[in-house]
Amino acid sequence: MSTSLVAVGLISLVFNLGGGLVSPAVPLYARQLGADYRDLGLIGVSHGLVFALLTIPLGRASDRLGRRTLLLFSTLAVGAAAAAYLVATSVVGLIVGKLVEAAGWAAFWPALEAWVAEGFGRRAGTAIGVGYGAYAAAFVIGTSTAGFVIEGFGIRVPFAMYLGTALATLVLVLVMPGGGAPGQHAKDAPVEPARADGPDAAVARRRRVLGYATGFVYVFGLGTILAFLPAYAVDRGLGPRGVGLLLASYWTARLLSSLTAGRLSDRWGRRAILVPALLISAAGALLVAMPAGSATLFAGTMGLGLTAGACAPACVGLLADHARPADRGIVMGLFEGACGLAFIVAGVVGGQTAEALGPEVPYLLVAGLALGWTVVLARQLPRGPARRPA
């Protein structure tokens, strides 16, 4: 168990470290190339479109070909994306890199989440909390470092570093234990898997839909942060170092909540985590939108990070509660597909509204969506942890 947890955490950390390094670099470089908010939204949309289209087939492919195979593909894809960023001389070049990178992420997350669901059973929320915590830690390190690297060595150096982290992840995946051989499904779901028909199956489907939709809601906030916050922060007077530290504050908050929320959702139930988390999202987004000083901007950004860190493992735990062993890959693929759709909507709607109505409007939309969905979850999710029928 401990060896598998270390493997989950280490692979997630190294794979996402490069993503953290380029997270501020891509929008700042796009701004240097003359991009406006609509262009930044288009870059985000390109990521979300490919991610949404590929997570479902790649999730199913991980069921059939094995988790390791898809994780290997993901590392090769992000390495190719890093190379595309490195040679890009226009916004179109950055979009190409984002398309390839999205394919890598679309392979990585369903495979990793299904591997965790197989290996940890009832403790899936706890284990994926470690994986998401490592993901957040990677972005803390990457985004905070990126600002100093950009100021000291140039805007393209983070792209070269991304190549290095992709290579390191490739080695880790090759030596990781397990990895899900094709057709091999380890442990049952925490709740007795439902038959293909009947009332239990209908309840399971409804709960999975709630998980998918919650992923959409919290990732709408994440997509807004990744696409627009660096440029928004520059417009508010921050330099590259300040932008890097602002993004690091988001990922620090996400790290802290990721490491605890998954375990607490296993113990207290998914509703006990998701409902408060979305209320925090609404408050944080409103703080970001306020025309106040940098302290308010940092506080709101951290609130959004707390939400993402809490929602991610709780959503995966909710899906693991209600997924049959043979369908875990496609269930996680559907979840990540909903997340990819959120990136698309956040990029399109955010870019258009920011240009037409003001750069704070995307954050107001995040707040409104989070508040509305909080009401739905409070009414639809049961209290307490999932229990196996007697």
N, C-alpha and C positions, 0 to 999 in steps of 0.2 A: 504493500500500500504506500509506504513512505517513498520507495524508489519510484513508483509511478507518479506520485505527486511531484517529486523533484523533476521528473522528465517533463510533465505537463508545464510546470512553471518555467523551466529553463528554455524549452522550445518556444513558448509564448514570449518570453522576455527577449530572446535574441532575434526572433522573427520580426517583432514589432519595434525593435530599437531603431532600425533604419527608417521605418515609417514615422517615428517620432522626429528623427533628424530632418526629414524632408517636409514635415507638416507645416512649419512656418516658411520654409524655403520656397515651396511651390507657389503659394499666393504672392509672396514678396517678389519673386522673380517675375511672375506674371505681371505685376504692377510695373516693374522696370521695363517690361516689353510693351507697356501701354494698355494693359487690361483695365476695364471698368468693372463695376459690380455685376453687370450682366455676363461678362466674360468669366469672372470668378465663379458665378453660378453655373455656367456652361461646363467648366472644369469639374465641378462637383457633380453635375448631372451625368457627365460621361462616366464617372466612377460608379454612380448609383445604377445607371442603366445596365452596364455589363455585370455588375455585382448581382442585381436582381434577376437578370436573365440566366446566369450561370449557377447560382447557388443550388437550385433545385436539381438540375441534372448532375452537377458535381457531387451533391450530397448523395444522390442515388448511386453514382459511380463509386463513392467510398464504401457503400454497402456491398457492391459487387467486386471491386478490385482491391479493397483493403484500405485502411486509413493511411498507412505509410506511403502508398503509391500516390495518393492525392496530396499528402504533405510534401512529398518530393516535387511534384508538379508545381505546388504553390511557391516553393523557394526558387525554382527556376524562373517562374513568371516575374516575381518581384525583382530578381536580378536583371532580367531583361528590361523591366520598367526603369530601374536605376540607370541603366545604360541609355535609355531613351531620354530621360531627364538630363543626363549629362551632356548630350549632344544637341539638345533642343535650342533653337534660335528664334522661336516664335511661340505664340499661344497654342497654335495647332500642334507643335511638337510636344508641349506639355500635356495636351489632351491625349495624344497617342500614348505617352507614358502612363497617364492615369487609367486609360483603358486596359493596358496590359497589367498594371498593378492590381486593378479591380478583379481581373481573372484570378490572380494569385490569392487574393483575399477570399474570393468566392470558393476556392478549393480548400483553403486553410481552415476557416471557421467551422463549417459543417463537419469536416473530418475530425477536428480536434474535439468538438462538442460531442459527437457520437462516440468517439474513443472514451471520453470521460463517462458518458452515460453507461457504456458497457462495463467499464472497469470499476465503477464506484457505486452503482446501484442506488440505494437509498441516500447515499451521501453525495449524490451528483451535484447538488447545490454548493456544498462545501468545496468539492474538488474544482468545479468550474470557477468558483470564487478565487481559488489560487491562480488558475489560468488567466482570468480577467485581471486579477491583481498584478500578475507579472506583466500583462499587456499594458496596464496603466503605469507601472513602474518604468517600463521601457519608454513610454511617452514622456514621463517626468524627466528622465535622463536625457532623452533625445531632444525634446523641445527646449529645455533649459540650456543644453549645450549648443544647440543650433544657432541661437542668437549670437553667442560669442564667436563661434566658428565663422559665421557669415561676416561679422564685423572685422574679424582678424585675418581671414584667409580668402573670402570671396563667396559669392552666392552659390556657386556650383560645387563647392567642396562637400557639402552634405550629401550630394548625389553620389559622389565617389565613395563616401563612407557607407552608403546604402548597399553598394555592391559587396563590400566586405562583410556586412552583417548577413546578406543573403547567402554567401558562401559558408559562413559559420553555421547558419541554420541547416544548410544542406548536410553538413557533417553530423550535426546533432540528430537529425531525423534518421540518418543511416545507422546510427548506433543505438537508437532508443529501444527500450524493451517493448515487447508486444507490437502493437500497431495494427491489430485487426486484420488477420488474413481474410481473403475473400470468403464470404459465407459463414464466417465465425462470429457469433453473437454471444457475448459472455453472460451477463447477468440480466435477470428480469427487471422490469421497471419497478419503482417503489410501490406503485399501485398495481394490483393484478391486471395484466393486459386484457383489454376488452375484446370480445368477439367482434367480427366484422359487422354484425347487426345487433339490434336490441337496445334497451334503454341505457345500459352502461356505455355502449359505444357512442351513443348520442351525447351523453355527458362528456365523454372523453374528447369528442370532436369540438364541443363548445369550449371546453377549457383550452384546447390547443389554439382555437381561433382567438381566444382572449390573450394567449401568450404571443401569437403572431402580431396582433394589433398593438399590444403594449410595446413590443419591439419597434414597431413603426413609430409610435409616439415618442419614445425616449430617443430614438435615433434621429428623428426630425430635429431635435435639439442638438445632437452631436453633429449632424450634417450642417446645421447653421453655424456652429462653432468652427468647424474645419474649413468651410468655404469662405466665411466672411469675417470672422473675428480678427485675424491678423490685420486685414485692411482697415477694419473698423477701429482697432486699437491705434493704428498709425494715424488715422483721422482724428483720434482723440488725443494725440500728442506723444504716443510712445514710440521709441526707436526700436531697432531690431532686438536689442537685449531685453527691453521691456516687453516686447511681443513674446519672445521666448519664455520669459518668466511668467507672463500671464497664462500662456498655454500650459506651462509646467504646473501652475496652481490648479488648473482644471484637472490635470492627470494625477496630481498629488491627492486631491480630494477623491477622485475616482479610485485610486489605489486604496485609500483608507477604507472606503465603503465596500469595495470589492472583497477585501479580506475578511470582512465580518458579515456582510449581508447574506451571502450564500449559506453560511452556517446557521445564521439566525432564521432564514427562511425554511431550512430543513427542520428546525426545532419549533418555530412558532407558526409556520404556514406562509404561503406566498403572499396572501393578502396583507398580512401584517407588515410586510416590507414594501410592497408595490404602492399601496395607497399613500403612505407618508412620503415616499420618494417622489412621486409625481407632484405632490403639493410643494415640496422643496424646489422642484424644477420650475414651477410657475413663479414662485417668489424670486428665484435666482434670475430667471429671464427678465422679470420686471426691473430688477436692480441693474442688469446690464443695459437695458434700454433707457434708464434714467440719465438725464444730462448732468451728471454729478462728477466728482473727482475720480481719480484712479482707484482709490480704496473701495468705492462702491462697485466699480467695474470688476476688480479682483474678487470681491465678496460674491457678486452674482455669478461670476464664472465658476467659482468654487462650488456654489450651490448646484449648478448644472452638472458639475463633475460628480458630486455626491449622488445625484439622481442616476446618472449613467452607471456608476459603480454598483449601486444597489439593484437596479432593474435588470442588468444583464444576467447575473447568476440566478436571480429569482425567476426570470423568464425561462431560462434553460432548465431550471429545476421543475418548473410547472410543466414544461413540455415532456421532460423525462418521466414525470409522474404518470403521464397519460399516453405514452408511446409504446407500441409493441416492439420487441427487440429487433425484428427484421426490418422495421421501418424507421429506425432512429436516424439514419443518415438523411433520408428524404424529409423527415420531420424537422430536423435541424436546418436542412436546406431551405424549406419553406419559411422558417423563422428568419434566416439570413436574407432570403428573398424579400420578405417584408421590410427588413432593415434597409436593403438596397433601394426599394421603392421610396422609402423615406428620404434617402439621399437625393433621389431624383426630384421629389416634390420640394424638398428644402432648397435645392439649387435653383429650380425654375421659379418657384414662388418668391423665394427670398431675394433672388437677383432682380426680378422685375419690381417687387415692392420697394426694395431698397433704392433703386434708381428713381422710381416714380413718386414715392411718398416719404422717403427718408431712410437712412441706414439703420435706425433703431427699430423699424417696423418688423423685420423678421423675428426679433426677440419677443415682440408683443404677440406674434402668432404662436411662437413656442409656448408662451404662458397660457394663452387661450386654449390650445389643444390639450395641454397637460391638465388644466382644470376640468375640462369637459370629460376627459377619459378617467379621471379620478372618480367621478360620480359613477361611471359604468362599472369600474372594478369594485367599488365599495358595495354595489348592489349584486354583482354576479359571482364574485369569488367567495367561497366558504371560509369561515373562520377556522383557525387551527391547522395543523399539518395534515397532509394526505395520509390516509390509513388504508392498509390492505384489508379487503373484506374478510370477515371471519369464515 
